[in-house]
Amino acid sequence: MLGRWLRGLISRFRKPESLGQRGERLAERLYRNQGCTILARNWRYGQDELDLVVLDGVVLVFVEVKTRSVDWGGVGYRAVDQRKKTALRRAAIGWLRQISPVPHRRFDIVEVLVCQQGNVRLLQHKGVPLFRKHHT
């Protein structure tokens, strides 16, 4: 009884989920539904961050999630510019340094579009070029 009361009290003071956090949660669900294993969420390497690190069979996948509302608009895929790709590459290389060599890896972008009515559209871009030739 006390545990339920305490959980209710804590949930009232918890910050509401941001649009970005909601998009990352939905992207994670997308990968889980595809049979993938989530290895990390919001993994940081210095100032750089990987939204998701996923194992898709034998392929290590670094995922960038871009969430937009219909009001705000914009295409998430295009928001991953050269500067963002460089930061993601640094973070991915940081991850790879911690583990034994991985022969297969890819970079995905997941766009999440949230409509005012609560409808959500997910668009997944698989195998976006990120690594230089000698890293693939």
C-alpha positions as CSV (number, residue, x, y, z in Angstrom):
1,M,0.0,0.0,0.0
2,L,2.8,2.4,1.0
3,G,4.7,1.5,-2.2
4,R,1.8,2.3,-4.5
5,W,1.3,5.7,-2.7
6,L,5.0,6.5,-3.0
7,R,5.1,5.6,-6.7
8,G,2.1,7.8,-7.3
9,L,3.7,10.7,-5.5
10,I,7.0,10.4,-7.4
11,S,5.1,10.2,-10.7
12,R,3.5,13.6,-10.0
13,F,6.9,15.2,-9.7
14,R,8.4,13.5,-12.7
15,K,9.1,15.7,-15.7
16,P,6.8,15.0,-18.7
17,E,8.4,13.1,-21.5
18,S,10.0,15.5,-24.1
19,L,9.2,15.1,-27.8
20,G,12.7,13.8,-28.4
21,Q,12.5,11.3,-25.6
22,R,9.1,10.1,-27.0
23,G,10.6,9.7,-30.4
24,E,13.6,7.7,-29.1
25,R,11.2,5.4,-27.1
26,L,9.2,4.8,-30.3
27,A,12.3,4.1,-32.3
28,E,13.5,1.6,-29.7
29,R,10.1,-0.1,-30.0
30,L,10.5,-0.2,-33.8
31,Y,13.8,-2.0,-33.5
32,R,12.6,-4.4,-30.8
33,N,9.6,-5.3,-33.0
34,Q,12.0,-6.1,-35.8
35,G,13.8,-8.6,-33.5
36,C,16.8,-6.5,-32.7
37,T,18.5,-6.2,-29.3
38,I,19.0,-2.8,-27.7
39,L,22.5,-2.5,-26.4
40,A,22.5,1.2,-25.2
41,R,20.3,4.3,-25.0
42,N,21.7,7.8,-25.1
43,W,25.3,6.5,-24.9
44,R,27.8,9.4,-24.5
45,Y,31.4,9.6,-25.7
46,G,32.8,12.9,-24.5
47,Q,30.3,15.5,-25.8
48,D,28.9,13.2,-28.5
49,E,26.0,10.9,-28.1
50,L,24.5,7.9,-29.8
51,D,20.7,7.8,-29.4
52,L,20.5,4.0,-29.7
53,V,23.1,1.2,-30.2
54,V,21.3,-1.9,-31.6
55,L,22.3,-5.4,-32.5
56,D,20.4,-6.5,-35.7
57,G,21.5,-10.1,-36.1
58,V,25.3,-9.8,-36.6
59,V,25.2,-6.1,-37.5
60,L,25.9,-3.4,-35.0
61,V,23.7,-0.5,-35.7
62,F,24.2,3.1,-34.5
63,V,20.9,5.0,-34.6
64,E,20.2,8.7,-34.7
65,V,16.6,9.6,-33.9
66,K,15.1,12.8,-35.2
67,T,11.6,13.7,-33.9
68,R,9.5,16.5,-35.2
69,S,5.9,17.6,-34.5
70,V,3.6,18.6,-37.4
71,D,3.5,22.2,-36.0
72,W,7.3,22.5,-36.1
73,G,7.8,20.4,-39.3
74,G,11.1,19.8,-41.0
75,V,12.7,16.6,-42.3
76,G,14.7,14.8,-39.7
77,Y,16.9,13.1,-42.2
78,R,18.2,16.4,-43.5
79,A,18.9,17.6,-40.0
80,V,21.8,15.1,-39.8
81,D,24.3,17.4,-41.5
82,Q,28.0,17.0,-41.9
83,R,28.7,18.4,-38.4
84,K,26.3,15.9,-36.8
85,K,27.7,13.1,-38.9
86,T,31.2,13.9,-37.7
87,A,30.0,13.8,-34.0
88,L,28.1,10.6,-34.6
89,R,31.2,9.0,-36.2
90,R,33.4,10.1,-33.2
91,A,30.9,8.5,-30.8
92,A,30.6,5.3,-32.9
93,I,34.4,4.9,-33.1
94,G,34.4,5.5,-29.3
95,W,31.9,2.6,-28.9
96,L,33.9,0.3,-31.2
97,R,37.2,0.9,-29.3
98,Q,35.5,-0.7,-26.2
99,I,34.7,-3.9,-27.9
100,S,36.4,-6.5,-30.1
101,P,36.3,-5.8,-33.8
102,V,32.8,-5.9,-35.4
103,P,32.9,-6.9,-39.0
104,H,29.4,-5.6,-39.9
105,R,28.1,-2.2,-38.8
106,R,25.7,0.5,-40.1
107,F,24.3,3.8,-39.3
108,D,20.5,4.4,-39.4
109,I,18.4,7.5,-39.0
110,V,14.8,7.1,-37.7
111,E,12.5,10.0,-38.4
112,V,9.5,10.3,-36.0
113,L,6.7,12.6,-37.0
114,V,4.2,13.3,-34.3
115,C,0.8,14.8,-35.3
116,Q,-1.4,17.0,-33.1
117,Q,-4.0,14.2,-32.8
118,G,-1.3,11.9,-31.4
119,N,-0.8,9.9,-34.6
120,V,2.8,9.0,-35.1
121,R,4.7,8.2,-38.3
122,L,8.0,6.4,-38.2
123,L,10.4,6.5,-41.2
124,Q,13.6,4.4,-41.0
125,H,16.6,5.1,-43.2
126,K,18.9,2.1,-43.0
127,G,22.5,2.1,-44.0
128,V,23.1,5.8,-44.2
129,P,26.8,6.5,-45.2
130,L,28.7,7.5,-42.1
131,F,31.9,5.5,-41.9
132,R,34.8,6.2,-44.2
133,K,35.8,3.4,-46.6
134,H,38.5,2.0,-44.2
135,H,36.1,1.8,-41.3
136,T,33.4,-0.4,-43.0
